[in-house]
């Protein structure tokens, strides 16, 4: 995947049962140069994730059915992409997601610039980790 623009492109899965929230986040990320996969439910999000190429997930925590915590747990079983969990109730969810590695709770409403900076950092760290993983694998194949 080529890197363009000041933040570099990345593929981001955006999940929230509120269509307006998904549209707003997706619109801003698209303006910043990211490729977005919008989903209004966890099951749809999982099927989009399974298509591959996702480098970051942004999910609401408070959703009907499979909530953001359960979605994060299921995504973690599938791989190591970073997950930003957004919520209007950060004190309610405090500690509920600490067992899921590489997650970050973001309070709604959020500052757009801060969210964009966090997205850029999380994707950069993920890419660095993936490069290191691939390099380690290559070294193990050619001792």
C-alpha positions in Angstrom: 0.0 0.0 0.0 1.5 3.3 -1.0 1.9 6.2 1.4 0.7 9.6 0.2 -0.2 12.8 1.8 1.0 14.0 5.2 -0.5 11.1 7.1 -0.2 8.3 4.6 -3.1 6.3 3.3 -4.5 3.6 5.4 -7.6 1.4 5.4 -9.9 2.1 8.4 -13.0 0.2 9.5 -15.5 2.6 11.0 -18.3 1.0 13.1 -21.2 2.7 14.8 -25.0 2.0 14.9 -25.5 5.7 14.4 -25.4 6.4 10.7 -24.6 10.1 11.2 -21.6 9.3 13.3 -20.2 6.8 10.7 -20.8 9.3 7.9 -19.1 12.1 9.8 -16.0 10.1 10.8 -15.8 8.5 7.3 -16.1 11.9 5.6 -13.3 13.4 7.7 -11.0 10.4 7.3 -11.6 10.4 3.5 -10.7 14.1 3.3 -7.5 13.2 5.1 -6.7 10.6 2.5 -7.8 7.4 4.2 -9.8 4.6 2.7 -12.8 3.9 4.9 -15.1 0.9 5.3 -18.3 2.0 7.0 -20.4 -0.5 9.1 -23.5 0.0 11.1 -23.3 -3.3 13.0 -20.7 -5.6 14.4 -21.5 -8.6 12.1 -21.1 -6.4 9.0 -17.9 -5.0 10.4 -16.5 -8.5 10.9 -17.3 -9.5 7.3 -15.6 -6.3 6.1 -12.5 -7.0 8.3 -12.3 -10.5 6.9 -11.8 -9.0 3.4 -8.3 -7.9 4.6 -6.2 -4.8 4.5 -7.7 -3.1 7.5 -5.0 -1.2 9.5 -7.2 0.4 12.1 -10.7 0.0 13.6 -12.8 2.8 15.0 -15.8 1.4 16.9 -18.5 2.8 19.1 -18.7 0.9 22.4 -22.4 1.3 23.0 -24.2 -0.5 20.2 -27.2 -2.9 20.3 -26.6 -6.6 19.8 -22.8 -7.2 19.7 -21.4 -4.1 21.4 -18.0 -2.5 20.8 -16.4 -4.5 23.6 -17.5 -7.8 22.1 -16.6 -6.6 18.6 -13.1 -5.6 19.9 -12.6 -9.0 21.5 -13.7 -10.8 18.3 -11.4 -8.6 16.2 -8.5 -9.2 18.6 -8.9 -13.0 18.0 -8.5 -12.3 14.3 -5.4 -10.1 14.4 -3.5 -7.3 15.9 -4.9 -4.1 14.3 -5.2 -1.2 16.7 -8.8 -0.4 17.8 -10.1 3.0 18.8 -13.2 2.7 20.9 -15.4 5.8 21.0 -18.0 6.4 23.6 -20.0 9.2 25.1 -19.8 7.4 28.4 -16.1 7.0 29.2 -16.5 6.6 32.9 -19.1 3.8 32.4 -16.6 1.8 30.2 -13.5 2.6 32.2 -11.7 -0.6 32.8 -14.1 -2.7 30.7 -11.7 -2.9 27.8 -8.4 -2.9 29.5 -8.0 -6.7 28.9 -8.1 -6.2 25.1 -4.6 -5.3 23.9 -3.9 -2.3 21.7 -7.1 -0.5 22.3 -7.7 3.1 23.2 -10.9 4.7 24.5 -11.8 8.1 22.9 -14.5 10.2 24.5 -17.3 11.7 22.4 -17.5 14.5 21.5 -13.8 14.4 20.4 -11.5 17.0 18.8 -11.2 16.2 15.1 -7.5 17.2 14.9 -6.7 15.1 18.0 -8.5 12.1 16.5 -6.7 12.5 13.2 -3.4 12.6 15.0 -4.2 9.5 17.0 -5.3 7.7 13.8 -2.0 8.6 12.1 0.1 7.4 15.1 -1.8 4.2 15.5 -1.5 3.3 11.8 2.2 4.2 11.7 2.9 2.0 14.8 0.9 -0.8 13.3 2.8 -0.7 10.1 6.1 -0.6 12.0 5.1 -3.6 14.0 4.0 -5.5 10.8 7.3 -4.7 9.1 9.2 -6.0 12.1 7.1 -9.2 12.2 7.7 -9.8 8.5 11.4 -9.1 8.9 11.6 -11.5 11.8 9.9 -14.2 9.8 12.2 -13.7 6.8 15.2 -14.0 9.1 13.9 -17.2 10.6 13.5 -18.7 7.1 17.1 -17.7 6.2 19.3 -18.4 9.3 
